[in-house]
Amino acid sequence: MKYTRLTKEQFEELHPEFINFLATQSITAEEWAAIKEKQPEVAEQELDVFSDLVWEGVLQKAEYLENMSPLQLFLFRIAETEMKLIAVKVTDETKDITTAEGYRWLQENFASDEVEFYTATKAFSEDKNADIFALIQQGAIITKGELYRFFEDILNK
């Protein structure tokens, strides 16, 4: 397995897609029930293969990632061969931008001396999706990129 297995909730959400996945392998509902009962290791392998397929599709479509901690915000833009980073660091340790109040403070004070910006670019390894997945494993979430573009505009002025 290349990534992680989907959760029970994710499988439930993707039930129609999983049925189609089984159908592409000519596995009927009755056969799937029998596999689960008589060959649980085969069923586990099928769940893993499906999970990897879902992850591959999600990772290929990812354009932006965000990872927020109390004093830092990491914003990533996924390009073809590299990822770009805008890091926002709050130097006032009494703030916590993961809270509504702290986030509001950041919105109002991003131009103050208590907020620092860093940028970087990093080429992907031979496995771009694994690089993106590693960021997700570290707590990043896939976003539409509003925050990235907001701070990119500010930094480009």
TORFIPA-708210 format. One record per residue (C-alpha): residue number from 1; residue in one letter; x, y, z. Coordinates in pm, 1 decimal. Layout:
<rs>
(NUM; "a"; (X; Y; Z))
...
</rs>
This chain:
<rs>
(1; "m"; (0.0; 0.0; 0.0))
(2; "k"; (144.0; 332.2; -107.5))
(3; "y"; (-69.0; 569.9; 101.1))
(4; "t"; (-309.4; 502.4; 387.0))
(5; "r"; (-632.1; 312.3; 384.8))
(6; "l"; (-943.8; 522.2; 368.7))
(7; "t"; (-1146.6; 546.9; 687.0))
(8; "k"; (-1477.4; 367.0; 729.8))
(9; "e"; (-1652.4; 702.7; 684.7))
(10; "q"; (-1461.4; 770.3; 362.2))
(11; "f"; (-1549.3; 424.8; 228.3))
(12; "e"; (-1915.1; 487.4; 310.3))
(13; "e"; (-1898.1; 822.1; 131.2))
(14; "l"; (-1735.3; 656.8; -171.3))
(15; "h"; (-1960.9; 349.5; -173.0))
(16; "p"; (-2082.3; 399.1; -534.4))
(17; "e"; (-1723.1; 442.8; -653.5))
(18; "f"; (-1616.0; 129.9; -465.9))
(19; "i"; (-1897.3; -68.9; -629.2))
(20; "n"; (-1773.7; 52.9; -969.3))
(21; "f"; (-1417.9; -41.5; -871.5))
(22; "l"; (-1530.3; -395.2; -787.8))
(23; "a"; (-1734.7; -410.6; -1107.6))
(24; "t"; (-1426.5; -325.3; -1316.1))
(25; "q"; (-1274.8; -640.9; -1169.5))
(26; "s"; (-1592.6; -837.6; -1245.1))
(27; "i"; (-1667.0; -881.4; -873.8))
(28; "t"; (-2039.1; -888.6; -798.4))
(29; "a"; (-2198.2; -796.1; -465.0))
(30; "e"; (-2244.9; -1165.7; -385.0))
(31; "e"; (-1883.1; -1244.2; -470.3))
(32; "w"; (-1763.6; -949.9; -258.4))
(33; "a"; (-1962.8; -1079.1; 40.2))
(34; "a"; (-1806.9; -1422.8; -7.1))
(35; "i"; (-1455.4; -1277.8; -38.8))
(36; "k"; (-1500.3; -1078.3; 281.7))
(37; "e"; (-1618.1; -1389.9; 466.2))
(38; "k"; (-1389.5; -1657.5; 322.4))
(39; "q"; (-1082.6; -1460.1; 211.8))
(40; "p"; (-1051.4; -1156.3; 439.3))
(41; "e"; (-689.1; -1100.5; 334.2))
(42; "v"; (-801.9; -1063.4; -29.7))
(43; "a"; (-1074.3; -820.4; 79.5))
(44; "e"; (-811.8; -620.0; 271.0))
(45; "q"; (-595.4; -605.1; -42.3))
(46; "e"; (-888.8; -480.2; -249.2))
(47; "l"; (-961.3; -208.3; 9.1))
(48; "d"; (-594.8; -103.6; -2.7))
(49; "v"; (-585.2; -92.2; -382.5))
(50; "f"; (-904.0; 115.0; -390.6))
(51; "s"; (-766.3; 349.7; -123.3))
(52; "d"; (-448.8; 404.6; -324.0))
(53; "l"; (-651.7; 476.0; -638.1))
(54; "v"; (-860.9; 733.8; -453.4))
(55; "w"; (-552.3; 896.2; -303.7))
(56; "e"; (-381.3; 909.9; -644.8))
(57; "g"; (-682.1; 1088.8; -790.5))
(58; "v"; (-704.0; 1334.6; -501.0))
(59; "l"; (-331.2; 1408.4; -500.7))
(60; "q"; (-320.2; 1462.9; -877.2))
(61; "k"; (-592.0; 1728.5; -845.5))
(62; "a"; (-444.1; 1905.5; -541.5))
(63; "e"; (-332.4; 2259.1; -621.3))
(64; "y"; (-300.3; 2417.7; -277.9))
(65; "l"; (-225.3; 2295.1; 74.3))
(66; "e"; (-235.7; 2471.5; 410.3))
(67; "n"; (-84.2; 2373.7; 740.8))
(68; "m"; (-154.4; 2593.6; 1041.9))
(69; "s"; (-3.9; 2587.8; 1389.4))
(70; "p"; (-52.9; 2841.4; 1670.8))
(71; "l"; (227.1; 3070.7; 1547.1))
(72; "q"; (281.9; 2965.1; 1185.2))
(73; "l"; (89.9; 2925.9; 863.5))
(74; "f"; (238.7; 2725.4; 578.2))
(75; "l"; (73.8; 2782.0; 241.0))
(76; "f"; (175.1; 2564.1; -53.8))
(77; "r"; (99.7; 2596.7; -424.0))
(78; "i"; (151.0; 2279.1; -623.3))
(79; "a"; (300.5; 2343.6; -967.0))
(80; "e"; (398.0; 2087.2; -1228.6))
(81; "t"; (755.5; 2023.3; -1117.1))
(82; "e"; (781.1; 2213.0; -788.6))
(83; "m"; (592.0; 2342.0; -490.0))
(84; "k"; (598.6; 2700.2; -374.0))
(85; "l"; (573.2; 2793.3; -8.9))
(86; "i"; (459.1; 3107.9; 163.3))
(87; "a"; (525.1; 3081.3; 535.3))
(88; "v"; (368.2; 3327.4; 777.2))
(89; "k"; (522.3; 3344.5; 1122.5))
(90; "v"; (372.5; 3530.4; 1417.4))
(91; "t"; (646.8; 3643.1; 1657.4))
(92; "d"; (407.0; 3742.4; 1938.2))
(93; "e"; (386.2; 3416.0; 2131.1))
(94; "t"; (67.9; 3527.1; 2308.6))
(95; "k"; (-122.8; 3484.7; 1981.9))
(96; "d"; (-272.2; 3160.0; 1851.8))
(97; "i"; (-382.8; 3187.1; 1489.5))
(98; "t"; (-560.7; 2850.1; 1509.6))
(99; "t"; (-832.5; 3019.8; 1718.1))
(100; "a"; (-1098.6; 3251.0; 1573.8))
(101; "e"; (-964.1; 3540.6; 1779.9))
(102; "g"; (-603.0; 3476.8; 1680.5))
(103; "y"; (-692.7; 3436.1; 1314.6))
(104; "r"; (-885.5; 3763.3; 1322.7))
(105; "w"; (-577.9; 3926.4; 1480.3))
(106; "l"; (-363.9; 3794.2; 1191.1))
(107; "q"; (-608.5; 3930.8; 933.7))
(108; "e"; (-591.7; 4274.3; 1093.5))
(109; "n"; (-216.6; 4276.5; 1169.5))
(110; "f"; (-45.1; 4085.6; 887.9))
(111; "a"; (149.1; 4400.7; 793.6))
(112; "s"; (280.3; 4457.3; 1147.6))
(113; "d"; (631.4; 4386.5; 1274.0))
(114; "e"; (489.1; 4089.6; 1466.1))
(115; "v"; (428.3; 3898.2; 1143.1))
(116; "e"; (711.1; 3770.1; 924.1))
(117; "f"; (689.2; 3620.5; 576.5))
(118; "y"; (915.1; 3365.2; 411.7))
(119; "t"; (897.2; 3214.2; 66.6))
(120; "a"; (1063.4; 2909.8; -84.0))
(121; "t"; (1044.4; 2683.4; -383.5))
(122; "k"; (1126.6; 2314.0; -383.1))
(123; "a"; (1141.1; 2072.8; -673.5))
(124; "f"; (941.1; 1755.4; -638.9))
(125; "s"; (1116.7; 1423.0; -607.5))
(126; "e"; (1049.4; 1155.1; -866.9))
(127; "d"; (719.5; 1085.0; -687.9))
(128; "k"; (528.5; 1413.7; -677.3))
(129; "n"; (218.8; 1257.5; -522.2))
(130; "a"; (422.8; 1101.4; -241.1))
(131; "d"; (570.8; 1446.0; -167.1))
(132; "i"; (222.8; 1597.0; -146.3))
(133; "f"; (96.5; 1306.0; 64.4))
(134; "a"; (386.8; 1354.1; 307.5))
(135; "l"; (267.8; 1711.3; 369.1))
(136; "i"; (-85.4; 1584.6; 429.8))
(137; "q"; (51.1; 1326.6; 674.9))
(138; "q"; (217.7; 1617.3; 858.9))
(139; "g"; (-116.9; 1794.4; 897.4))
(140; "a"; (-163.6; 1990.5; 575.6))
(141; "i"; (-509.5; 2007.1; 421.8))
(142; "i"; (-604.8; 2053.8; 58.2))
(143; "t"; (-762.9; 2394.2; -6.0))
(144; "k"; (-880.2; 2613.5; -290.6))
(145; "g"; (-587.1; 2847.9; -237.0))
(146; "e"; (-760.9; 3166.5; -122.8))
(147; "l"; (-507.7; 3232.9; 154.7))
(148; "y"; (-212.7; 3151.3; -67.8))
(149; "r"; (-331.6; 3394.8; -335.3))
(150; "f"; (-412.4; 3661.8; -72.7))
(151; "f"; (-60.3; 3657.5; 70.6))
(152; "e"; (98.4; 3610.9; -273.9))
(153; "d"; (-70.5; 3934.7; -385.2))
(154; "i"; (59.6; 4114.4; -75.1))
(155; "l"; (414.3; 3987.1; -126.7))
(156; "n"; (412.4; 4083.4; -495.3))
(157; "k"; (324.4; 4446.9; -421.4))
</rs>
